[in-house]
Amino acid sequence: MQTPTQKRISINNQLIEFRKNMPKEFGCIVFTPDVDSYIKKDFDNNIIEILSLLKRHTKFDYGILKSLYKEDYQQNEYTRQHKNGDRIQSIYKLKNNSVIWIMTSGYGNHQQNIINNCFDYCYTTVLFPNEY
């Protein structure tokens, strides 16, 4: 059994490893205030849950989106293939059965921005639907 300090170190290492291996097309990760509050309620467990959903999102597993919105799923796939700077959206259920969205805006724009030497407008945002 891990001590609280060992568990926190393990979580930090997982976060560092995820960020190091995250495809650049997904840009920076940001959390909305409500998601940040959700994580802080039970940090050790909730950050791992959110991290696992982010991993699914970056592997183009859109969660329950495919069954809910066929057009959004098709748009995700088009954006994925063409890296045209559009949005990729995923919808998941948390362990408490609430719905959470993960949206990447500007998918693929990171390369254009590097070439143009300007700010990166590609972000992956984790949010609850009521925060949209």
VOBA-1610 file (N, C-alpha, C; in pm, whole numbers, padded with zeros to 5 digits, always signed):
BEGIN
Met+00084-00118+00000Met+00000+00000+00000Met+00089+00124+00000Gln+00050+00220-00085Gln+00129+00343-00096Gln+00093+00442+00015Thr+00193+00514+00059Thr+00167+00625+00151Thr+00107+00739+00070Pro+00043+00837+00135Pro-00011+00951+00060Pro+00096+01023-00024Thr+00215+01035+00028Thr+00323+01100-00046Thr+00362+01018-00169Gln+00371+00887-00153Gln+00405+00801-00266Gln+00296+00806-00373Lys+00170+00809-00328Lys+00059+00817-00422Lys+00064+00948-00500Arg+00090+01058-00432Arg+00099+01189-00497Arg+00215+01193-00597Ile+00327+01134-00562Ile+00441+01127-00653Ile+00405+01045-00776Ser+00336+00934-00755Ser+00292+00849-00866Ser+00198+00926-00959Ile+00104+01000-00902Ile+00012+01080-00982Ile+00088+01186-01061Asn+00178+01256-00994Asn+00258+01359-01063Asn+00337+01298-01178Asn+00394+01182-01156Asn+00469+01115-01263Asn+00379+01078-01380Gln+00258+01033-01351Gln+00163+01001-01457Gln+00126+01125-01538Leu+00104+01236-01468Leu+00071+01361-01537Leu+00186+01408-01625Ile+00306+01401-01572Ile+00424+01442-01649Ile+00441+01353-01772Glu+00427+01223-01754Glu+00440+01128-01865Glu+00333+01152-01971Phe+00209+01176-01927Phe+00101+01203-02022Phe+00133+01327-02104Arg+00170+01435-02037Arg+00197+01560-02108Arg+00315+01546-02204Lys+00415+01471-02163Lys+00533+01451-02247Lys+00497+01375-02375Asn+00403+01280-02364Asn+00366+01197-02478Asn+00240+01243-02550Met+00178+01349-02504Met+00055+01396-02567Met+00085+01452-02706Pro+00010+01408-02806Pro+00033+01461-02941Pro+00019+01613-02944Lys+00109+01680-03013Lys+00110+01826-03017Lys-00016+01884-03080Glu-00083+01806-03165Glu-00204+01854-03231Glu-00314+01892-03133Phe-00304+01843-03009Phe-00406+01871-02908Phe-00375+01997-02827Gly-00260+02057-02848Gly-00227+02184-02783Gly-00215+02175-02632Cys-00250+02284-02567Cys-00245+02294-02421Cys-00373+02239-02360Ile-00364+02187-02238Ile-00481+02137-02167Ile-00525+02243-02066Val-00655+02272-02067Val-00711+02364-01968Val-00836+02303-01907Phe-00861+02337-01781Phe-00982+02293-01710Phe-01066+02415-01679Thr-01196+02400-01689Thr-01286+02507-01649Thr-01295+02509-01496Pro-01348+02617-01438Pro-01357+02625-01292Pro-01433+02509-01227Asp-01544+02466-01288Asp-01621+02356-01228Asp-01544+02224-01233Val-01472+02200-01341Val-01390+02079-01350Val-01277+02086-01249Asp-01217+02203-01235Asp-01112+02221-01136Asp-01165+02191-00996Ser-01285+02237-00965Ser-01347+02209-00835Ser-01374+02060-00818Tyr-01421+01996-00926Tyr-01446+01852-00921Tyr-01317+01777-00889Ile-01210+01813-00955Ile-01081+01747-00932Ile-01037+01766-00787Lys-01050+01886-00735Lys-01003+01916-00600Lys-01083+01845-00491Lys-01208+01806-00521Lys-01291+01738-00420Lys-01228+01607-00374Asp-01164+01538-00466Asp-01097+01411-00435Asp-00981+01398-00532Phe-00881+01482-00512Phe-00774+01498-00610Phe-00714+01365-00655Asp-00673+01283-00563Asp-00601+01161-00600Asp-00681+01071-00694Asn-00810+01063-00675Asn-00893+00978-00761Asn-00944+01053-00884Asn-00988+01176-00865Asn-01051+01248-00976Asn-00951+01290-01084Ile-00829+01324-01046Ile-00731+01360-01149Ile-00696+01239-01234Ile-00693+01122-01174Ile-00667+00999-01250Ile-00784+00970-01345Glu-00905+00993-01299Glu-01022+00974-01385Glu-01017+01069-01505Ile-00990+01195-01480Ile-00983+01294-01588Ile-00867+01261-01682Leu-00755+01221-01626Leu-00639+01184-01708Leu-00672+01067-01800Ser-00745+00968-01750Ser-00780+00853-01834Ser-00874+00897-01947Leu-00962+00992-01922Leu-01050+01043-02028Leu-00971+01124-02131Leu-00875+01202-02084Leu-00789+01276-02177Leu-00711+01180-02267Lys-00664+01070-02210Lys-00593+00969-02290Lys-00685+00913-02397Arg-00809+00884-02361Arg-00906+00832-02458Arg-00929+00935-02569His-00944+01061-02530His-00968+01169-02627His-00853+01178-02727Thr-00729+01171-02679Thr-00615+01183-02769Thr-00594+01058-02855Lys-00665+00951-02823Lys-00662+00830-02905Lys-00787+00822-02994Phe-00862+00932-02999Phe-00982+00946-03082Phe-01093+00848-03043Asp-01101+00821-02915Asp-01215+00749-02858Asp-01306+00860-02804Tyr-01414+00887-02875Tyr-01499+01001-02843Tyr-01604+00971-02736Gly-01590+00860-02669Gly-01683+00826-02562Gly-01820+00796-02616Ile-01920+00859-02556Ile-02059+00835-02596Ile-02104+00927-02708Leu-02014+01010-02760Leu-02048+01103-02867Leu-02103+01032-02990Lys-02039+00923-03029Lys-02078+00853-03152Lys-02224+00810-03148Ser-02268+00764-03035Ser-02406+00718-03025Ser-02505+00834-03012Leu-02457+00951-02970Leu-02547+01064-02950Leu-02562+01153-03073Tyr-02450+01188-03134Tyr-02452+01287-03240Tyr-02369+01241-03359Lys-02433+01180-03456Lys-02364+01126-03571Lys-02288+01234-03647Glu-02347+01353-03662Glu-02283+01461-03736Glu-02155+01508-03668Asp-02158+01517-03534Asp-02039+01558-03461Asp-01929+01452-03473Tyr-01967+01326-03468Tyr-01869+01220-03486Tyr-01803+01231-03623Gln-01884+01252-03727Gln-01830+01265-03862Gln-01740+01387-03873Gln-01777+01497-03809Gln-01694+01617-03809Gln-01562+01591-03738Asn-01566+01518-03627Asn-01443+01481-03557Asn-01349+01405-03650Glu-01402+01307-03720Glu-01320+01225-03808Glu-01262+01307-03923Tyr-01341+01398-03977Tyr-01291+01485-04085Tyr-01177+01573-04033Thr-01197+01633-03916Thr-01094+01718-03856Thr-00969+01637-03825Arg-00988+01519-03776Arg-00875+01429-03743Arg-00791+01401-03868Gln-00857+01372-03978Gln-00786+01336-04100Gln-00719+01456-04166His-00785+01572-04163His-00736+01688-04237His-00657+01788-04152Lys-00664+01773-04019Lys-00593+01866-03929Lys-00614+02010-03973Asn-00741+02045-03992Asn-00778+02173-04051Asn-00803+02284-03949Gly-00771+02261-03824Gly-00791+02365-03723Gly-00931+02369-03666Asp-01013+02273-03701Asp-01149+02268-03649Asp-01149+02203-03511Arg-01266+02167-03462Arg-01283+02116-03327Arg-01299+01965-03327Ile-01246+01902-03222Ile-01271+01761-03194Ile-01334+01756-03056Gln-01450+01691-03048Gln-01525+01686-02922Gln-01547+01543-02879Ser-01533+01520-02749Ser-01565+01390-02689Ser-01660+01413-02573Ile-01745+01313-02548Ile-01840+01319-02437Ile-01824+01190-02357Tyr-01806+01205-02226Tyr-01787+01090-02138Tyr-01877+01102-02017Lys-01898+00989-01952Lys-01966+00988-01822Lys-01861+00964-01714Leu-01869+01044-01609Leu-01780+01027-01495Leu-01832+00914-01406Lys-01752+00876-01309Lys-01793+00767-01219Lys-01918+00802-01140Asn-01948+00932-01124Asn-02069+00974-01054Asn-02187+00992-01150Asn-02170+00948-01275Asn-02271+00952-01381Asn-02297+01090-01439Ser-02225+01190-01398Ser-02241+01320-01464Ser-02163+01318-01596Val-02205+01403-01687Val-02145+01408-01820Val-02037+01515-01822Ile-01928+01484-01891Ile-01818+01579-01906Ile-01778+01581-02053Trp-01739+01698-02101Trp-01694+01713-02238Trp-01544+01740-02239Ile-01480+01692-02344Ile-01342+01730-02373Ile-01342+01778-02518Met-01298+01902-02537Met-01300+01964-02669Met-01163+02019-02704Thr-01115+01981-02821Thr-00992+02039-02874Thr-01031+02138-02981Ser-00998+02262-02961Ser-01025+02368-03059Ser-00896+02399-03132Gly-00904+02410-03263Gly-00786+02440-03342Gly-00697+02319-03367Tyr-00757+02200-03375Tyr-00679+02078-03393Tyr-00594+02089-03520Gly-00463+02076-03503Gly-00370+02084-03614Gly-00312+02222-03636Asn-00366+02325-03571Asn-00315+02461-03591Asn-00179+02483-03527His-00135+02395-03442His-00007+02414-03374His+00106+02425-03474Gln+00102+02347-03584Gln+00210+02353-03683Gln+00210+02487-03756Gln+00094+02531-03795Gln+00082+02658-03864Gln+00135+02771-03776Asn+00102+02766-03650Asn+00144+02871-03559Asn+00295+02869-03535Ile+00354+02751-03533Ile+00499+02743-03518Ile+00567+02806-03640Ile+00516+02774-03758Ile+00573+02828-03881Ile+00558+02980-03885Asn+00441+03029-03844Asn+00415+03173-03846Asn+00472+03246-03725Asn+00535+03171-03635Asn+00596+03229-03515Asn+00497+03314-03436Cys+00378+03261-03417Cys+00277+03333-03339Cys+00223+03241-03231Phe+00127+03289-03155Phe+00070+03211-03045Phe+00002+03085-03096Asp+00004+02984-03013Asp-00061+02858-03044Asp-00208+02868-03005Tyr-00297+02855-03102Tyr-00440+02866-03075Tyr-00507+02731-03063Cys-00432+02630-03035Cys-00486+02497-03018Cys-00492+02465-02869Tyr-00614+02438-02820Tyr-00635+02408-02679Tyr-00727+02288-02665Thr-00702+02209-02563Thr-00794+02102-02526Thr-00853+02142-02392Thr-00984+02160-02391Thr-01055+02208-02273Thr-01141+02096-02216Val-01132+02076-02086Val-01217+01980-02014Val-01322+02062-01942Leu-01450+02035-01970Leu-01558+02115-01917Leu-01684+02034-01895Phe-01770+02088-01812Phe-01904+02032-01797Phe-01995+02103-01897Pro-02099+02035-01947Pro-02185+02095-02049Pro-02242+02232-02010Asn-02274+02251-01883Asn-02331+02380-01840Asn-02231+02494-01848Glu-02102+02464-01869Glu-01999+02567-01879Glu-01971+02609-02023Tyr-02041+02550-02119Tyr-02017+02581-02259Tyr-02081+02712-02298
//
